């Protein structure tokens, strides 16, 4: 019986990096998705003027009401 337990423990130790590789793959996929979200949110088409009624839209000297492109 002790020989069987020893053989099973030895076989379990020799299975390789399966669990570690799964964890690394999962973390890298989640990281890639978060990186893509972070980078792509800056390229979002923001054509609507949703700042109406805020302090940014009502700054002095900003007759167009754009707020961010006044010096462009």
C-alpha positions in Angstrom: 0.0 0.0 0.0 2.7 2.6 0.8 4.4 1.8 -2.6 1.1 2.7 -4.3 0.8 6.0 -2.5 4.5 6.8 -3.3 4.0 5.9 -7.0 0.9 8.1 -7.2 2.6 11.1 -5.6 5.6 10.6 -8.0 3.3 10.5 -11.0 1.4 13.6 -9.8 4.6 15.5 -9.4 5.7 14.6 -13.0 2.7 15.9 -14.8 4.4 19.1 -15.7 3.3 22.7 -15.8 -0.4 22.2 -16.8 -2.0 24.2 -14.0 0.6 26.9 -14.1 0.3 27.2 -17.9 -3.5 27.5 -17.5 -3.2 30.2 -15.0 -0.7 32.2 -17.1 -2.9 31.8 -20.1 -6.0 33.0 -18.3 -4.2 36.0 -16.7 -2.7 37.0 -20.1 -6.1 36.8 -21.8 -7.8 38.9 -19.1 -4.9 41.4 -19.3 -5.1 41.6 -23.0 -8.8 42.3 -22.8 -8.3 45.0 -20.2 -5.5 46.6 -22.2 -7.7 46.6 -25.4 -10.5 48.2 -23.4 -8.2 50.8 -22.0 -6.7 51.7 -25.3 -9.9 51.7 -27.3 -11.9 53.8 -24.9 -9.8 56.8 -25.9 -10.8 56.3 -29.6 -14.5 56.3 -28.8 -16.5 58.6 -31.2 -17.7 61.4 -28.9 -19.6 63.6 -31.4 -22.5 64.3 -29.1 -22.4 67.4 -26.9 -23.3 65.8 -23.6 -21.7 68.6 -21.6 -24.6 71.0 -22.0 -25.5 72.6 -18.8 -22.1 71.9 -17.1 -19.4 74.4 -16.1 -17.2 73.2 -19.0 -19.7 74.2 -21.6 -20.4 77.6 -20.1 -16.8 78.9 -19.8 -16.3 82.6 -20.8 -14.9 83.0 -24.3 -16.3 79.7 -25.5 -19.0 80.8 -27.8 -19.1 77.5 -29.7 -19.9 75.5 -26.6 -17.4 72.8 -27.5 -15.2 73.3 -24.4 -12.3 71.2 -25.5 -11.4 72.4 -29.0 -11.5 76.2 -28.3 -7.8 76.6 -29.1 -7.6 74.2 -31.9 
